[in-house]
């Protein structure tokens, strides 16, 4: 079964994402980027990395952008650089072109979800990245 990590300081967003995604994967949650990064590190150390990380942009302690930067740097530092590349979706209420461009091109995210999102839109994205075990 797939393994997803949801990182969002908005508890309702976390609950909604976890409720939907638990149909397709075992889900873990974190309420800020620092806690999300720690869960990412633990998953790597355990030999069972996450298949997907969905992260909010603005959070206390560490933003989603900072967390993604640390994750991408850590993936490159592994013994075989690039052997693990986690799919990452950035989630935000902002749908501005500059925010989306920054998340994807400058920060190494794979895709961007604008809140509020539709369940079907998220399912299409999961299909696009081969993240559904039960389509």
Secondary structure as UniProt FT lines:
FT   STRAND          2..7
FT   HELIX           11..21
FT   TURN            22..24
FT   STRAND          25..30
FT   HELIX           33..45
FT   TURN            46..47
FT   STRAND          52..56
FT   HELIX           64..77
FT   TURN            81..82
FT   STRAND          87..92
FT   HELIX           97..101
FT   HELIX           102..106
FT   STRAND          111..114
FT   HELIX           119..128
FT   TURN            129..130
//
